[in-house]
Structures are given as structure tokens and as C-alpha cells.
């Protein structure tokens, strides 16, 4: 029975090890392929997670092969820390992304986004000047608004209003509908905001290097996009948690059986 448990834990650790390799490889590939600092910044946590899982799997296999109680204890402790961290991160992600959703405006095909609808923690992150400067640079370098203008060149206002826009396109590439600006092109709108209008109306510019990049709606669009991505990551974390918990329980059972069947720990010190 003990040997069966050892083999089962060994197989699960090998599967975890194999799982970490494409995570690390894919992360390195994306890092080298990234054209902006934003692209590279976003994949660093992926690489770190892959390396951590790889090292934990190696420690588990070493403990089983060497029959060393100290290594096995370290493996179980590190595995517990990894599970605890993933659990906390998952809860945190669901908590900070619980608020915020796009609002349907009139008969538009797209939604618009308000910064105040998102969690205070996320608002603080994008309202910090240094953070937003970097994020704004990423949005600009990604040519999201430039491509929107090219893809919709020559269309009429009613055609544009029926378009489905991404949160970033809606928030950063055009003024809010409340401004009542006149459509010229997808990224060119004419109008004079009055004193009581949305502050974003005063931030809008037809300068293609500026547009609505400093608008609150742009920050909200970025957060809406971030929320969708983080929710997907949280779901992946839950799947990983279930797998790691099973590995951890199996490891604890194996360690306990060795203690019972083979005396003091059943491993070499």
C-alpha cells in the first residue's frame, strides 16, 4: 500500500512537472516576443508561477527517490504555502473584480464604462500617475484606437453606433455619448462641451496621440478588460488549486503511512 502511494504521488508530481514546462516555455516565448514593456510585464507572473511549480515538483520527486524525511517535509511545507498563496490570490481577485460592469447607452451596440463603478483598490491603481502613464503607453503602443479608425474608415454615424466595441475602444478611442459630440470618423468627433458636462468631454481631443487616453472612461475600459482577464485567471487558479490539494493530501497520506509502517518517518535522515 505504501509503495502504491509512493507511485501515485510520483506520477502526480511528474504530471505537475510536465505542466510547468509549457507554462515556463510559453511565458519566455511571450516575454521575448513582447513589443512593449506592458506585454513583458504581464507575462512575468506566469513565468514565476511556472518556475515555482517546477521546483516544488522536483522537490517532491527528490523526496520520493532519496527517501529523505527532511526533503519530504520541506516539500510538504512549500506545497502548503503554494496552495495558501493561490487560495488567497483567487479570493482577492474575485473580491476586487466583484464590482464594475458596462452600461448600455441608448440604442448603441457598445457599452460605456464608469470608473466609479469599480472597486476602490482598482481605482487607486489606475489613478496613480506613474501606473497610468505606463498603462496608457501600452494602450497607445497596442494601436487599439489606430486600428479602430482604420477598420471603420468611411462608415456613417448610425453604422458606428451599432458597432460592438471592446471596453478599451469604447473608453479610450471616442468621447462619452453624454458629450453629444458629432461623429466625423471613429476617432474624430466635433463638439464643444459645456460647463456642466462630463469632465471626460473636456479631456477629449481629436489629436490621435491624445484622444480620450486621459479620460476616466478610458481607465474604466482598461479595468473592464482587466476584470475579464483576471476572472479567467481565477478560474484557472481554482483548477490548479484542486489538483495541488489532491497532490498535497496524497503526499501527507504517503508520509503518514511511512511513519506508521516503517518506524520514525520511514525515511533516511
N, C-alpha and C positions, 0 to 999 in steps of 0.2 A: 504493500500500500504506500509505503514511504517512497519507494522507487517510482511508482506511478505518479505521485505528487511532484517529485523532482522533475520527471519528464514533462509533465503538464506545464509546470512553471517555466521550464526551459523553452518549450515550444512557444508559450505566450511571450516570453522575453525576446525570442528570435523574431516573432511577428512584430513586436513593438520596435525592435531594432531595424527591421526592414521598412517599417512605416516611417521611421525618422529619416531614412536616406533620401527618398524623393522630396521630403519637406525641406531638408538642408539643400539638396541639389537645386530644387526649384527656386528656393529663396536666393541662392547665389546667382543663378541664371537671371532672375528678375532684377537683382541688385546691379549686375554688370550691364544689363540691358536698359536700365532706367536712364531716361534722358534728363531728368530733373532731380534736384535734391529731395523733392517730395516723394517721388517714386522710390528712391533708395531708402528714405526714412521709414516708409510704410512697411518694407519687407524685412527690416532688421529684427522686429519681434518674432517673425516667422522663423528666421534662421536661428535665433536664440532658443526658441521652443524646440526646434528640431535637434539642436546640439544637446539640450538638457535631456530630452527623451533618449537620445543615443547613449549618453553617458550613464543614465540610470539603467538602461538595458544591459550595457556592458558590465556594470557592477553586479547586476543580478546573475548574469551568466558566469562571471568570475566566482561569485559566492557558491554557485552550484557545482562548478568544476573543481574548485580548490577545497571545498568543504570547510570553509573558514568562517567561524561564527562571527568574528568581528566585521568582516566584509559584508556578511549577510545582514547583520544589524544595521550597518551604515546604509545598505541598500534599502531596507525597510523604512528607515527614518527619512531618507531622501525621497522615497516614493510617497510617503505620507505628506511631506512638505509640498511635493509637486501637486498632489491631489488637493491639498488645502488651498494652495495658490490658485489652481484652476477653478475651484469652487468659489473662492472669494471674487475672482475676476469675473466669473459668469454672473454672480449675483449683482456685482457692481454695474456690469454692462446693462443688465435688464432694468436696474434701478434708474440709471441716468438716461436711458433711452425710452423710458416709460411714457414721457410726455412728448408732445410735438406731432403735428400732422398737417398735411397740406389742406388748404381751404379752397373749395370751388367758388369761382368768381363769375357771376353772370352765366352766360352761355359759352364760356371759354372751354376749350378742350384740355387746357392745362390747369394746374393748381398753383396757388401762390402761398408763400410761407412767411410766418411772422416769428421773429427771433424770441419774443416774449413767451411764446408757447413752449419753449424747450426748457430743460432743467437748468437751474442756476449754475451748476457746475460746468455744463457745456457752454453756457453763455459767457462765463468768465474766461474760458479757454479762448474763444474766438474774439472776445472784446480786448484781450491783451494785445497791445500794439505789435510786439515782436512776433507773437504767434500768427496774427492775422496777416502781417507782411509776408510771412513765409507761405501761408496758405493761399493768399491772393496771387503770389508769384506762381504757385503750382497751377492754379486755375487758368492763369493767363498763358503759361507755357504749354498747357494742355490744349490750347487753341479751341476751347469749347465754344466760345462766342464767335470766333472767326469762322469755324466750320458751320455754325448755325446760320450765319449770314450768307455763306456760300451756298449752302444746301437749299436755302429758301429765297434765293435771288429772283426777283421779278414776280413774286406772288402778291396777291391782294390782301388787304387787311382782314377781310372775313375768312380767307383761307388760312391766314396765320393764326387767327383766333381759334380755329378748330384743330390746330396742331397739338400733338402731345409733346410736351417739353419735359425734360428732366428737371429735378429741383434746382440744379445749378444754372441751367439755361434760363429757367423762369425767374430766378432771383438775381442773377448777375448780368444777364445779357439784354434785359429790357427793363423799362421802368414799371413800377406797380400800376395796376389798372386804375387804382384810385386817383392817379395823377391826371387822368383824362388827356393824355398826350395823343397827338395824331400820328398814326402809323405811316412811315415812309418806306422803311425796309425793316427786316427782322431786328437789326441792331441800330436803326436810326429812327428816332421819334422826335417830333417837334412839339413844343408847348412851353408855356410859362407858368410855373407853379405859383399858386397864391400863398399868402402868409399862413393860412390855416391848413394847408395840405400836408400830406405825409412828408416827414423830413427826407425820406429817400428821394422824393421828387426833386429836391434841391441838390442832391448828390449825383443825380443822373447827368451824363454828358454824352454827346454824340461822338466825342473823341474815342476812337476804337481801342485806345490803350487805357481808357478810364471806364467808360460805360457806367455800370452800377456796382463796380467792384468794391466801393466803399459804402454801399448801402447795407442796411440791416437785413434786407430781404436776401442779399447775397450770402450773408453769414448764415441766415436761416436755411437757405438752399444747401449750403455746404453741410450743415448739421443734419438736414433731412437725408442727404446722401450717406453721411457718416452713420446715421441711425440704422439705415438699411444694411450697411456693410457689417456693423457691429452685431446686429441681430443674427446675421448669418454665422458670424464667428462664434457667437454664444451657443448656437445650436451645435456647431462642430465641437465646441468645448464640452457640451453635455455628453455627446457620443464618446469623446475621448475620456471623460470622467468615468462613464460606465465601464469602459474597457479597463482603465487603470485601477479602478476599485476592485474589479474581479481579479486582476493580477495581484494586487496588494493582499486581498483576502486569501488567495491561493498561497502566496508567499508566507503569510502568517500561519496558515494551517500546516504548511510544509515544515516551517521552523518548529512549531509546536509538536508535530509528530516526531521529529528528530530528538527533541528534548525528552519526550516520553519513552520512545523506543530505544534510544541509544545512550541514555545517560545525560550527563551535563552537556546540553546543547546538541550533542551528536556530531559536532564539527571540531576540527582542529583549531586550537588557539594560536 
